[in-house]
Amino acid sequence: MNPDALSELFLIGGVEAAKENGDTEIGKWMAADSRGRNVSVTTMSSGDEDAQMPHGVYNISIWNLDSTTYALLVSSLDEDNTTQIIKTLTVS
């Protein structure tokens, strides 16, 4: 399976699991990774009022770092900082 398709499948599964937990999808956007490839990011609003994140909002993304490694990022940072993590995360 294509690594990008597998990343998208993992992301869909994660978003659906969060929805089953009472969270709501409130946005989608793209960020470029360290190789310049597009990474899908979904912004969620937590259904848990006790969640330890600013305003209950977080971003989920999953992308392929190399042929065998995927990264999962759940970030309560803003879009700029989340994008910076995606852009700079690499494996050596």
Salt bridges, closest charged atoms under 4 A:
ASP4 OD2 - ARG37 NH2 2.62
GLU16 OE2 - LYS19 NZ 3.55
GLU25 OE1 - LYS19 NZ 3.41
GLU25 OE2 - LYS28 NZ 3.95
ASP33 OD2 - ARG35 NH2 3.94
